[in-house]
Amino acid sequence: MNIDSLLFTKWALLAKEELQGAKLGNIRILDTSTFSLTMLLPRGTRAWQVSLQSSPRTWWSHKKPAGNNTPTNNFCMVLRKHLEGATLTEIAARYGDKWVTATFQRIEAQGKIVSKKLELELIPNAPNLVLTVDGQVIDALHRKPSSRRDLTPGQTYSEPPHSEKIFWLELTPQEILNLIDELPQELTLTQTLATYFNGFSRPLTRLLNTRLQLVPEMTLAELSSASKKELMTCLATLQKLFMTQSNVYFYKRGREAWLSPFLFSEWQMDKVAEFSNPNQAFASAELFSQYEERIQRLRQRIRSMQKKERTKQQKIRREMAETDRLETDKLYGDLLSIHAYLPHEYRTKITLPNLLSDQQEDVTIPLRAEWSLAENAQLYYKRYNRLKKRETQALPFLKKSEQNLRYLDSLAYFLEESLQVPELTDLENELDALRPKKQKNHNHRSLNTKSQPLSLNYDGYRIEVGRNNVQNETLTLKTAGPDDLWLHAKEIPGSHVIIFANPGESFTEEVITYAAQLAAYYSKAKTAPKVEVDYTLRKYIKKPQGAPPGFVHYTHQKTLLVPPQKES
């Protein structure tokens, strides 16, 4: 999960209104990387939490945080000693970075008012909490000195990396452009914004490049006057949006997930959720803990199952290769049975004429020296019968394994495309169904979907798109009627698309093409220039017995070659 650093600036502005002036009550640890500070206000108590997990963030809530307390560590004891009973007098984000400073004041010995600062360094690669007084480190959660900083007690507090960068929202668009003109002109716009400025996230930089129609390798020296003018316009628009809107958007594109204060279609990212403010977004346990952890857990389960299926296929193919000896073992058994009258001479091999061949060529047969020819013949017959049985069973097992692997590939695809929590629940249920308890019938269990397919209208036709295997099966086999039209990317994991028939009307070429473009977009080949899409009536769709959810066979199909296109 990536968090736009600008959100911490917005969060600090909200926290200033909500928490500033509060008296700090008790401090406790919820887990190894999450602290809870009880803030006492005349209007009620707030639980201010700081999490240093993989997506470091901070938020407050009106409820006491759930969960068991973790044993207190030394740093928590230091915070209690120096901050409990203090008043929060100021809170601010620093330099547009993922860094928040909270200033506390408390009357201490001899009635002296002492100010102390808690530095919340919420930087993903090196999150930390540092307590300071008069610029000196009292203690830090992570003290280990590095080549750039020393946070051991008594040292002068040095700012986190990148604090020397310029916060672009504190400048006018013209000032930013003047600075860019003074910077090394051999750099690209992306390199310049990342190196010298704070607050330009990767999606935001991609947006600017798209708006300015810049190729990735274009340098600052190659920027035209029109591009510079457009850059100023874009920056002015972004500044206005940042100051006037409070909403926060959660986006996902493949494995890239972002929280951002901006909503722009040019990002080509799918919006998962929307929040009214940064605090609500940061406080969403479902978004941060459950969503990312569930995706990672599902990804690992699918990979493990794919690996097992590939190993099973390799074993089956090795066993099938051994069946090449089938007829040879039968021949050896027959010839040894014919010549079983020969004396037992403890030989390791014997050469016999092939009486079953017109040429009667000599055949050399390996033997077990301690066994008679009749016993060696029975050995070859047993091997022949075993290989014959293997030949009969191996091919169905291989086909079943290949079907399972295609199904797991489809699960892997839908996992990366899943946006809503109910869709993840469907995927978890599908994986659980692949490992049923021991029972007589090992067919895949019937599953109920917790999520809903994408539904839209085009040219008077209702179209629905399944977003996972369970939705696909429900949509195709239960919702669609026999005369509705079914579409799917040819031989590629993806969504089932249904065009619902209008009574007395035939499907138009326009609606079929539109639905085919949707089927291409909601498939694993969505980035290809063009994709083959099969379509046929629902009545020609059949599900094989025991097949996994969403797995169907179809006939009477036609094929279109279309470019992938998302719904407008």
C-alpha positions, 0 to 999 in steps of 0.5 A: 500500500502506497500513501501519497505524502500529501495526505499527511499534510491534510491529516495534520490540518485536521488533527490540529482542529481535533486534537490540539489542546488535548491533555495526554492520558495513558500511553500503551502498545497495541502490538509491536509496531502500534502505539495508542495515546489517550487524548483527553478533551472537554468534548470527549476522549480520543484514541490517537494511534500511530502504526509503523507497519508496512504502511506507516500512518497515524489516526484518531478515533472516538473508541478505545482501540480493540486488541490485547496490550503488548508488553511495554517496551523501554521506549513506551516507558520513556514516553510515559515518563516524559509525556503523560499529563502533557498538553498537545500544543502544536501538530504539523506535517513537515515539508510535505513529507511523511513526517509529523511533529507533535509538540507537548508542554508540561509543567515540571520541576520548579514550575517550569514549562518544558516543551518536548517534541514527538517526531512521527517519522512515517517513512515506509522504509525506515519508520521511527518515533523520536522524542526530543527536547531542545533539539536533543534526542531523549530516546528513539524507538529505533536507535541504531546509528547509520551513516547519515543519522545517530539517534542515540540519547543525548545526540542532536536530532537530525532530520530524516532523509529527503527533508531538504527537498522542496515542498511544491505546494508552498510555491506558486506554479511560476516559482516551481517553473523558475526552479525547474529552469535552474535545475540540470536540464539533462534530467527528465521531468519525472527525475526532476520532480522525484529528486528535488521536490516532496509531494509528487507521487508516482501516479501524480507524476504519471498524470503530469506526463500524460497531460503534457504528452511527454515521452518518458525520455524527454529532458527538461531542455526539450520541453516546449513553451506550450508544455511549460505553460500546460505544466503551470496550468496543471499545477495550479489546478492541483493546488486548488483541488488540494485546498478545496476538497477533502476526499481521499481515494483508494486506487488499485492497478495490478499489484500497485495500490495507492491512497491519494487526495486526487481523482483523475481518470488519466491515472488509468487506475481502478477506484476501490474505495472513497473516504471523506477525509484522510483520518477516515482512510488511515483508520480503516483497518479493513483497508490496510490490515485485512485488504493487503494481508488477505491479498498477500495470503491468497497470492501465496496460497495460489502460488503454492497450489500452482506449484503442486499441480505443476509437480504433479504434472511432471510426475504424471508425464514421467510415468507416461514416458515409462509406458513406452516399454509396454509392448516390449515387456509383453513381448519379453513375457511371451517369449520367456513363457514359450521357452520356459522349458529351458534349464535354469542356469542363473543367467543375467540375460538370454537371447531367444528367437522371436517366434512371434515375428515373421523374421524371427530375429534374436531378442536379448532379454535381461533376467534376474539370475536367481529366478527361473525363466517362468518366474522372469516371465511373470515379472514382465507380465506384472510390469506390463499390467502395471504400465497398462493400468497407468496408461489408462489412468494417466491421461485423465489424471493429466487432463484433470491436473491441467484443468486445475492449473488453468483454474488456478491461473484464473484465480491468480488473474482475478486476485490481481483484478479484485477491488472490493472486499466481497470479491476477496471473500469469493476467492477465499471460498473458492480456494477453500472449496479446492480442499474439501473434507474427505467425502465420497463425492469429490466434485467441487462444492457449490459456492454462493457469491458475496459480490455483484457483477458489473452491470451496465446498459448499452444501446438499450441492452443490459450487459453484465460482467462477472468479476471472479469465477463464482460470479462467472458461474452464477451469471452464466448458469443461473442468471442468463437465459438460453437466448442471451448471448455469452462472450469470453476471451478465447482460451484466456482467463477472464470474465464471462460477459452476458448480453441479455436479449430484448424480446423480439430483437436480434443482437446488433453488431454494435452491442456485440462488438462493445461487449466483446471489447469488455470481455477483452478488457476484463481478461488476462490479455487486457494490455494486448492491442487486440484480443480474440473473443468467442461468443455464442448463445447461452443454451450452447454453454455446458459445465462439465461434471466436477469442473471448478466454478466458472469452467464451461464448455461451449459450441456454435461459437463465433470469434471477433478480434477486438481491442480491449476497451473498458466501459465508458 
